[in-house]
């Protein structure tokens, strides 16, 4: 009995420490690192041990001004440290060696506390999706503590917080991560799941509703409609107009209205090329605590090469 109370007390101390550190920032039940941190939090914790502020805006944007201490590794299509092009498919995962070398060159270790910074509010919200794609890729590579600056650099500047044009010195390291091979699935895996007679995964289409419904055809997937059995959960619903994330309850309501409350059910997310899907993966796993979520990285662009879309 005594040992049980010691365990409970230690758990309380850890919880209290987390509240103190993150100042009420939202965190799921399964993760001690919050999905997002506020501009106020980042300003107050800029000297946090192992903190890496990772600015993924263009080099020109970074050079014009950035958060003090931030390093820059732009998210650029079709090739960057974060994505590659393979078999004519956009936004594919880099090879492990290339990815690990890029992460190590930034001085990031698997124990770093990485805050991903993008520009912020935009229409369409591609910069916000780029941030989740980078965050997902770091998690995939084995970085244990990854979060996103809520509202991005635009909110930081709007609030009058200090910026600089000075770039910090980076000390490269040898990155030793462990790939999470459960995060991404192939087209064959998706095909098998949607053709199961029972018990298959829930397939989420994260593209805009007009694309899902066949009213708009994107250039990288020349068929109208969606993959059979897919349900629509458009990624732009994740953010407010100012580029900040909607509240935990709002995100929870959005998710459960489409996929239900079972956080252990297998879920596969796809989009057009792999950006929007990363956003719902991030929200479901890092914010809402869903435990069995995967990304079909080939996305609609690969599906239409081999199979038909449907309209229903």
C-alpha positions in Angstrom: 0.0 0.0 0.0 2.8 2.4 0.9 4.5 1.8 -2.5 1.2 2.5 -4.3 0.9 5.9 -2.6 4.5 6.7 -3.4 3.7 5.9 -7.1 0.6 8.1 -7.1 2.5 10.9 -5.5 5.3 10.7 -8.0 2.7 10.8 -10.8 1.1 13.9 -9.3 4.5 15.6 -9.2 5.2 14.8 -12.9 1.8 16.1 -13.8 2.3 19.3 -11.8 5.7 19.8 -13.4 4.2 19.4 -16.9 1.6 22.1 -16.1 4.3 24.4 -14.9 6.5 23.8 -17.9 3.8 24.2 -20.6 1.7 26.8 -18.9 -1.6 25.2 -19.7 -0.7 24.3 -23.3 -2.9 21.5 -24.7 -1.5 18.0 -24.5 -3.1 14.7 -25.2 -3.4 12.0 -22.6 -0.6 10.0 -24.3 2.0 12.6 -24.8 3.9 14.9 -22.4 4.9 17.2 -25.2 2.0 19.5 -26.3 0.9 19.5 -29.9 1.3 23.2 -30.1 2.9 25.9 -28.0 1.9 29.6 -27.9 4.0 32.5 -28.8 4.0 33.6 -25.2 5.3 30.2 -24.1 8.1 30.2 -26.6 9.1 33.8 -25.6 9.2 32.8 -22.0 11.1 29.5 -22.6 13.6 30.5 -25.2 16.4 29.2 -22.9 14.9 25.8 -22.4 17.5 23.0 -22.4 17.7 21.2 -25.7 15.3 23.7 -27.4 15.5 23.9 -31.2 13.4 26.5 -32.9 13.1 25.2 -36.5 12.0 27.8 -39.0 10.8 26.1 -42.2 10.0 29.2 -44.2 11.9 30.1 -47.3 15.5 31.3 -46.9 14.5 34.8 -48.1 11.8 35.0 -45.4 14.1 33.8 -42.8 16.9 36.2 -43.7 14.4 39.1 -43.6 13.7 38.3 -40.0 13.1 35.4 -37.6 12.8 34.5 -34.0 16.1 34.8 -32.1 17.9 31.4 -32.0 15.8 29.9 -34.8 17.6 27.8 -37.4 16.3 27.5 -41.0 15.7 24.4 -43.1 13.0 25.4 -45.6 10.2 23.1 -46.7 10.4 23.3 -50.5 8.7 21.3 -53.2 9.7 19.1 -54.9 13.0 18.6 -53.0 14.2 19.6 -49.6 15.5 18.0 -46.4 11.9 17.0 -45.5 10.6 15.5 -48.8 11.7 14.1 -52.1 10.1 13.1 -55.4 10.1 9.4 -56.3 8.5 7.6 -59.2 6.8 11.0 -60.3 5.2 11.2 -56.9 5.4 14.5 -54.9 6.1 14.8 -51.1 7.5 11.4 -50.6 9.6 10.5 -47.5 13.4 11.0 -48.0 15.6 7.9 -47.7 16.6 7.2 -44.1 20.2 8.0 -44.6 19.5 11.4 -46.3 16.9 12.3 -43.6 19.2 11.4 -40.7 22.1 13.3 -42.2 19.8 16.4 -42.7 18.5 16.2 -39.1 22.0 15.8 -37.7 23.3 18.7 -39.7 20.8 20.9 -37.9 22.2 19.9 -34.6 19.0 18.0 -33.7 19.2 14.9 -31.6 16.4 12.5 -30.7 16.2 14.2 -27.3 15.9 17.7 -28.7 12.8 19.7 -28.0 11.9 21.0 -31.5 9.4 23.8 -32.1 8.4 24.0 -35.8 7.8 27.5 -37.1 6.0 28.2 -40.3 4.7 31.5 -41.7 1.2 31.2 -40.3 -2.2 32.2 -41.7 -2.7 31.6 -45.4 -5.4 30.5 -47.8 -5.1 27.7 -48.7 -3.4 26.8 -45.4 -0.4 25.1 -47.1 2.2 26.7 -44.7 0.4 25.2 -41.7 0.2 21.8 -43.5 4.0 22.1 -44.2 4.6 22.5 -40.5 2.7 19.3 -39.7 4.5 17.4 -42.4 7.9 18.4 -41.0 6.7 17.6 -37.5 5.5 14.2 -38.6 8.8 13.5 -40.4 10.8 14.3 -37.3 8.5 12.0 -35.2 8.9 9.3 -37.9 12.7 9.7 -37.6 12.6 9.2 -33.8 12.7 12.7 -32.4 10.9 12.4 -29.1 9.7 15.9 -28.4 8.2 17.8 -31.4 5.7 20.7 -31.3 4.4 23.5 -33.5 4.3 27.2 -32.8 0.6 28.1 -32.8 -0.1 30.8 -35.3 3.4 30.7 -36.7 5.8 33.5 -37.3 2.9 35.8 -38.5 1.4 35.7 -35.0 4.8 36.3 -33.4 5.3 39.5 -35.4 1.7 40.6 -35.0 2.2 40.6 -31.3 5.3 42.8 -31.5 7.7 40.1 -30.2 11.4 40.5 -30.9 12.9 39.3 -34.2 16.4 39.3 -35.6 18.4 38.8 -38.8 21.3 37.1 -37.0 21.6 33.4 -37.7 22.8 31.2 -34.8 25.8 28.9 -35.2 24.8 25.3 -35.6 26.9 22.4 -34.2 26.2 19.3 -36.4 25.7 16.0 -34.6 25.3 12.4 -35.7 21.6 11.8 -35.5 20.7 8.4 -34.1 17.0 7.9 -34.4 14.7 5.0 -34.9 12.3 5.0 -37.8 8.6 4.5 -37.0 7.6 2.1 -39.7 4.0 2.0 -38.6 3.3 5.6 -39.6 3.2 5.2 -43.3 1.5 2.6 -45.5 1.6 1.6 -49.2 -1.0 1.6 -51.8 -1.3 -2.2 -51.6 -2.0 -2.0 -47.9 -4.8 0.5 -48.5 -6.3 -1.7 -51.2 -6.4 -4.7 -48.9 -7.9 -2.7 -46.1 -10.8 -1.2 -48.1 -11.6 -4.6 -49.6 -11.9 -6.4 -46.3 -15.4 -7.9 -45.8 -15.3 -6.7 -42.2 -13.0 -5.0 -39.7 -11.0 -2.8 -42.2 -9.5 0.5 -41.4 -11.4 3.8 -41.6 -10.1 5.7 -44.6 -10.1 9.5 -44.3 -9.9 11.8 -47.3 -8.3 15.0 -46.0 -8.7 17.0 -49.2 -11.2 19.8 -49.6 -14.8 18.7 -49.8 -15.2 19.8 -53.4 -12.3 17.6 -54.4 -13.7 14.7 -52.4 -17.1 15.1 -54.1 -15.6 15.4 -57.6 -16.4 19.1 -58.2 -12.7 19.9 -58.4 -10.0 17.9 -60.0 -6.5 18.5 -58.8 -3.6 18.4 -61.3 -1.8 15.5 -59.6 -4.8 13.2 -59.6 -6.7 13.4 -62.9 -9.9 11.6 -61.8 -12.9 13.1 -59.9 -14.0 11.7 -56.6 -12.3 9.7 -53.9 -10.9 6.3 -53.0 -13.7 3.8 -52.3 -15.0 3.7 -48.7 -13.2 7.0 -47.8 -15.0 9.5 -45.6 -14.4 13.3 -45.9 -12.6 15.2 -43.2 -11.1 18.4 -44.9 -7.8 19.5 -43.4 -8.5 23.3 -43.6 -11.1 22.8 -40.8 -8.2 22.3 -38.3 -7.3 26.0 -38.2 -8.9 29.3 -37.4 -8.8 32.2 -39.9 -5.7 33.6 -38.1 -3.8 30.4 -38.6 -4.1 29.2 -35.0 -5.4 25.7 -34.2 -8.9 25.3 -33.1 -9.5 24.3 -29.5 -9.1 20.7 -28.3 -12.9 20.4 -28.0 -13.5 21.7 -31.5 -11.0 19.4 -33.0 -12.4 16.5 -31.0 -15.9 17.2 -32.2 -14.7 17.4 -35.8 -12.9 14.1 -35.6 -15.5 12.1 -33.7 -18.3 13.3 -36.0 -16.6 11.4 -38.8 -14.5 8.6 -37.2 -16.1 8.1 -33.8 -14.7 7.9 -30.3 -12.7 4.6 -30.6 -9.2 5.9 -30.3 -7.7 2.5 -31.0 -9.5 1.8 -34.3 -7.1 1.7 -37.3 -7.3 4.9 -39.4 -5.6 5.6 -42.7 -5.4 9.2 -44.0 -4.7 10.3 -47.5 -4.9 13.6 -49.5 -3.7 14.8 -52.8 0.1 14.4 -52.4 0.8 14.0 -48.7 0.6 17.4 -47.1 -2.9 17.7 -45.8 -2.9 14.0 -44.6 0.0 14.9 -42.3 -2.1 17.5 -40.6 -4.8 15.2 -39.5 -2.3 12.5 -38.5 -0.6 15.1 -36.2 -3.9 16.3 -34.7 -5.3 12.8 -34.2 -2.2 11.4 -32.6 -0.5 14.3 -30.9 -3.6 16.3 -29.8 -6.5 13.8 -29.5 -4.6 10.6 -28.5 -5.7 8.3 -31.3 -3.2 5.4 -31.2 -3.5 3.6 -34.6 -3.3 6.2 -37.3 -1.4 5.8 -40.6 -0.7 8.0 -43.6 -1.0 6.7 -47.2 1.9 8.7 -48.5 1.4 7.8 -52.1 -2.0 9.6 -51.8 -4.5 10.3 -54.6 -1.6 10.9 -57.0 -0.6 7.3 -56.8 -4.0 5.7 -56.4 -5.2 7.1 -59.8 -2.3 5.4 -61.6 -3.6 2.0 -60.7 -7.2 2.2 -59.6 -10.4 4.3 -60.0 -11.8 6.9 -57.8 -15.6 6.8 -57.0 -18.4 9.3 -56.7 -21.2 8.7 -54.2 
